[in-house]
Amino acid sequence: MKTVAPLLALIGILLICSSDGVTPPRMYKCCSEISQQGIPINTVASAQYTSKNCRLHALIVSNKMGRKFCIDPQSQWVRRNQHTLSKIMNSS
């Protein structure tokens, strides 16, 4: 019973904090591996860079079907399609 009281107190504190507008830590979109190859540029629906908190720096590209791809931002595909990707990134 002695361990239940501190546990209940902790739960109570967490509930109070969450109701005061304290938000949980933000989940970052990261990639575990990156590709040098891209996808057909006309199938790209959205694009965004990974967070600076991620181990790998990548461009996350989503196609119109919702599938996500992690692409090396230094790749030839990104350089070749930079203008179109900038338009897509600025529109979302």
C-alpha positions in Angstrom: 0.0 0.0 0.0 3.0 2.3 0.6 4.0 2.2 -3.0 0.4 2.9 -4.3 0.2 6.3 -2.7 3.3 7.8 -4.4 2.1 6.3 -7.7 -1.3 7.9 -7.4 0.3 11.2 -6.5 2.4 11.0 -9.6 -0.6 10.2 -11.8 -2.4 13.2 -10.2 0.5 15.5 -10.9 0.7 14.4 -14.5 -3.1 14.9 -15.0 -2.8 18.4 -13.5 0.1 19.3 -15.7 -1.6 18.0 -18.9 -4.7 20.1 -18.2 -2.5 23.2 -17.7 -1.5 23.2 -21.3 1.8 21.4 -20.9 2.2 19.4 -24.1 4.1 16.2 -24.5 7.5 16.2 -26.2 7.2 16.6 -30.0 7.8 13.5 -32.1 10.3 14.2 -34.8 10.1 12.7 -38.2 13.4 10.9 -38.8 14.8 8.4 -41.3 16.7 5.2 -40.4 18.2 5.0 -43.9 18.4 7.3 -47.0 18.4 6.6 -50.7 20.3 8.4 -53.5 17.4 7.7 -55.9 14.2 9.7 -56.0 10.8 9.0 -57.3 9.2 10.5 -60.5 8.8 14.2 -59.6 5.2 14.3 -61.0 4.2 11.8 -58.2 5.5 14.0 -55.3 2.7 15.3 -53.1 4.8 16.7 -50.3 8.4 17.1 -49.1 10.1 18.2 -45.9 13.5 18.0 -44.3 14.1 15.8 -41.3 14.5 17.6 -37.9 18.0 18.7 -36.8 17.5 16.3 -33.9 17.6 13.3 -36.2 20.7 11.3 -36.7 20.4 11.3 -40.5 19.7 14.5 -42.5 17.3 13.6 -45.2 14.5 14.9 -47.4 11.2 13.0 -46.7 9.2 12.9 -49.9 5.6 11.6 -49.9 4.0 10.4 -53.1 0.4 10.9 -54.1 -0.5 7.5 -52.6 0.9 8.5 -49.2 4.1 6.4 -49.3 7.1 8.1 -47.8 10.7 8.0 -49.1 13.9 9.3 -47.4 16.2 10.8 -49.9 19.7 12.1 -49.5 19.5 15.9 -49.8 22.8 16.0 -51.6 21.7 13.5 -54.2 21.6 14.3 -57.9 17.8 13.8 -57.9 17.3 16.5 -55.3 19.7 18.9 -57.1 18.0 18.2 -60.5 14.5 18.7 -59.1 15.3 21.5 -56.6 13.1 24.1 -58.2 10.0 21.9 -58.2 10.7 20.6 -54.7 10.9 24.2 -53.4 7.5 25.0 -54.9 6.0 21.8 -53.3 7.6 22.6 -49.9 6.4 26.2 -49.9 2.8 25.3 -50.9 2.3 22.9 -47.9 
